[in-house]
Amino acid sequence: MTLLRVDAASAMPWGVPVLQDISLALDAGEITALIGPNGAGKSSLLRLIAGDFALSQGSINFDGQPLADWSRAQLATRLAFLPQLSLLNFPYTVEEVVLLGRTPHATGARVDREIALQALAATDTVTLRDRLYTQLSGGERQRVQLARVFAQIWEQHSHGGQLLLLDEPTAALDLAHQQQVAAAIAAIAGRGCAVLLVVHDVNLAAAVARRLVVLDHGRQVTTGSPAEVLTPTLFRELFHAEVLVQEHPHGGRPLVIGL
């Protein structure tokens, strides 16, 4: 089932085109990764889908309805967005921050705390639950913010699929936590949530995503499976880098090695 459809979408929120003629479709349970050079429009595309600014052309449909027809309250129960930078300077505890993800839901304090605990476990932040968020390291804050958005879409919605938008979810994380977060994202997708994420680590993108969408200067360059997209030619022409692409010894996905 196609949950999100973007057709020929363009946006110019500040009078200058930041996205031009973008088209993609996400099915429930599917993970798609956006890759491309800095300034390619990846974060802007997530913000457009999240409703931070409006379309100038094209259309975006969520679960069969124009995105603009959804109220913010309705969307908040079915769409969660982790931006590249999450600013929070109030001395909330970690558990209180994660519980913010439950605000749109009317599930009650007991259920909300149970879900928050599961989201904390998925991001290895249970032991931080009573710490003040403002006293955490950058990597710890990132994992707490991930737990917050996980909690927002943790249980399946009774009226349809859910969408998780993640902008650099593994930024500032060590390798062990990158792997844990990747596994948590895969588990959430396995429950039927569609996931669209921005990631600069192309090997991580190849590991977690079934499909890659490549952007450059606000335009869509190509779309396909990791094996179709991650070629030496792409890196030479788009990233101006020479790489070797081999088959990963575990799973057969592409493994990109810089030369």
C-alpha positions in Angstrom: 0.0 0.0 0.0 1.4 3.4 -1.0 1.3 5.6 2.1 3.1 8.7 0.7 3.2 9.9 -2.8 5.1 13.0 -4.0 4.4 14.0 -7.6 6.4 16.6 -9.5 6.8 18.6 -6.2 8.6 22.0 -6.3 9.0 24.5 -3.5 10.5 28.0 -3.2 9.7 29.1 0.4 12.1 32.1 0.4 11.5 33.1 -3.2 14.4 30.9 -4.5 13.7 27.3 -5.7 15.0 24.8 -3.2 13.2 21.7 -4.7 12.2 21.2 -8.3 10.2 18.4 -9.8 10.6 15.7 -7.1 8.6 12.5 -7.4 8.7 9.5 -5.1 6.4 7.0 -3.5 6.7 5.2 -0.1 4.9 2.0 0.8 4.0 1.0 4.3 6.9 -0.9 5.9 9.4 0.5 3.4 12.6 2.4 4.2 13.9 4.9 1.7 17.1 6.9 2.1 17.8 10.3 0.6 21.4 10.8 -0.3 23.4 13.6 -2.1 26.0 16.3 -1.5 25.7 19.0 1.1 23.0 21.5 0.0 21.3 19.0 -2.3 17.8 19.6 -0.8 17.5 16.5 1.3 16.5 18.2 4.5 14.3 20.6 2.6 12.4 17.6 1.1 11.8 16.3 4.6 10.6 19.7 5.8 8.3 20.0 2.9 6.7 16.7 3.6 6.5 17.6 7.3 4.6 20.7 6.4 7.3 23.3 7.4 6.6 25.1 4.1 4.2 24.9 1.2 4.4 23.5 -2.3 4.8 25.9 -5.2 4.0 23.1 -7.8 3.0 19.5 -7.8 1.3 17.5 -5.1 1.9 15.5 -1.9 -0.6 12.8 -0.8 -0.6 11.0 2.5 -2.7 7.9 2.8 -4.7 8.8 -0.2 -5.5 12.4 0.8 -3.7 15.7 -0.1 -1.3 16.5 2.7 -2.7 20.0 3.0 -6.2 18.5 3.8 -4.8 16.9 7.0 -5.1 18.9 10.3 -1.9 19.2 12.3 -3.6 17.3 15.1 -4.4 14.4 12.8 -1.0 14.3 11.3 0.7 14.4 14.7 -0.7 10.9 15.5 0.6 9.4 12.2 3.7 11.4 11.2 6.8 12.0 13.3 9.7 14.2 12.2 13.3 14.3 13.6 14.9 17.4 12.2 18.7 17.8 11.8 18.9 20.0 14.8 16.5 19.6 17.8 16.7 22.6 20.2 15.5 22.1 23.7 17.0 24.2 26.5 14.5 23.5 29.3 15.7 21.3 32.2 13.3 18.4 31.4 14.3 14.9 32.4 15.0 12.4 29.6 11.8 10.6 30.3 9.8 13.8 30.1 11.4 14.6 26.7 10.4 11.2 25.3 6.9 11.6 26.7 6.5 14.7 24.6 6.2 12.3 21.6 3.0 11.0 23.2 1.3 14.4 23.4 -0.9 14.0 20.3 -2.3 10.7 21.6 -5.1 10.1 24.0 -3.8 6.8 25.3 -3.4 7.6 29.0 -0.4 8.1 31.3 0.2 4.4 31.9 0.2 3.4 28.2 2.3 6.5 27.4 4.9 5.6 30.0 5.1 1.9 28.8 5.7 3.1 25.2 8.2 5.7 26.4 10.1 2.9 28.2 10.2 0.8 25.1 11.4 3.7 23.0 14.1 4.4 25.6 15.2 0.7 25.4 15.4 0.9 21.6 17.8 3.8 21.8 19.8 2.6 24.8 18.7 5.5 26.9 16.8 3.8 29.8 19.6 4.4 32.2 19.4 8.1 31.4 15.7 8.4 32.0 16.1 10.5 35.2 18.9 12.7 33.9 18.3 16.3 32.8 18.3 16.5 29.1 20.4 19.7 29.2 23.2 17.8 30.9 23.6 15.2 28.2 26.3 14.8 25.6 25.5 15.5 21.9 25.2 11.8 21.2 23.0 11.1 24.2 20.7 14.0 23.2 20.5 12.6 19.7 19.4 9.2 21.0 16.8 10.8 23.3 15.3 12.8 20.4 15.2 9.6 18.5 13.3 7.9 21.4 10.9 10.8 21.3 9.9 10.4 17.7 9.9 6.6 18.0 7.4 7.0 20.9 5.2 9.2 18.7 4.6 6.5 16.1 5.4 3.4 18.3 2.1 1.6 18.1 0.2 1.0 14.9 -2.5 3.5 14.2 -6.1 2.1 14.0 -7.0 4.2 10.9 -4.0 3.6 8.7 -0.2 3.6 8.3 2.3 5.9 9.8 5.3 7.9 8.4 8.7 8.5 10.1 10.9 11.3 8.7 14.5 11.2 10.0 17.2 13.8 9.2 20.6 12.3 9.9 19.4 10.1 12.7 22.8 8.6 13.4 24.7 11.9 13.6 27.1 12.1 16.6 26.5 8.4 17.4 29.3 5.9 17.9 29.4 2.7 15.8 27.6 0.5 18.3 24.7 3.0 18.7 24.5 3.5 14.9 23.9 -0.2 14.6 21.4 -0.2 17.4 19.5 2.7 15.9 19.5 1.1 12.4 18.0 -2.0 13.9 15.4 0.0 15.7 14.4 1.8 12.5 14.2 -1.6 10.7 12.0 -2.9 13.5 9.6 0.1 13.3 9.4 -0.4 9.5 8.7 -4.0 10.1 5.5 -3.0 12.0 4.2 -1.2 8.9 5.6 2.3 9.3 7.0 4.0 6.2 10.4 5.6 6.8 12.2 8.3 4.8 15.6 9.2 6.1 18.5 11.5 5.2 21.9 10.0 5.7 25.4 10.9 4.5 26.9 7.5 5.2 26.1 5.7 2.0 27.1 2.3 3.4 24.6 2.8 6.2 22.0 3.8 3.6 22.7 0.6 1.6 22.3 -1.4 4.8 19.0 -0.1 6.0 17.1 1.1 2.9 15.5 -0.8 0.1 15.5 2.2 -2.1 17.7 5.3 -2.5 16.7 8.7 -3.9 19.6 10.9 -5.0 19.2 14.6 -5.0 21.5 17.4 -6.2 20.8 21.2 -6.3 17.2 20.5 -5.4 16.6 18.1 -8.3 16.2 14.4 -8.4 19.2 12.7 -10.0 18.2 9.1 -9.9 16.2 6.5 -7.9 16.7 2.8 -7.4 18.0 0.0 -5.3 21.4 0.5 -3.5 23.0 -1.8 -6.1 21.5 0.3 -9.0 22.4 3.7 -7.5 25.8 3.3 -5.8 28.2 3.1 -8.7 31.7 4.6 -9.2 30.2 6.8 -11.9 27.7 8.4 -9.5 30.4 9.2 -7.0 32.7 10.6 -9.6 30.1 12.8 -11.2 28.1 13.9 -8.2 30.4 13.7 -5.2 33.7 14.3 -7.2 35.2 11.3 -5.4 36.8 8.1 -6.6 35.5 5.0 -5.0 35.6 1.2 -5.3 32.2 -0.5 -5.0 32.3 -4.1 -4.0 29.7 -6.7 -2.8 29.5 -6.7 1.0 30.5 -10.2 2.3 27.4 -10.3 4.5 24.1 -9.9 2.6 25.5 -8.9 -0.8 24.7 -5.2 -0.6 27.1 -2.7 -2.1 30.1 -1.7 -0.1 31.6 1.7 -1.0 35.3 2.2 -0.3 37.0 5.5 -0.8 40.2 5.5 -2.8 
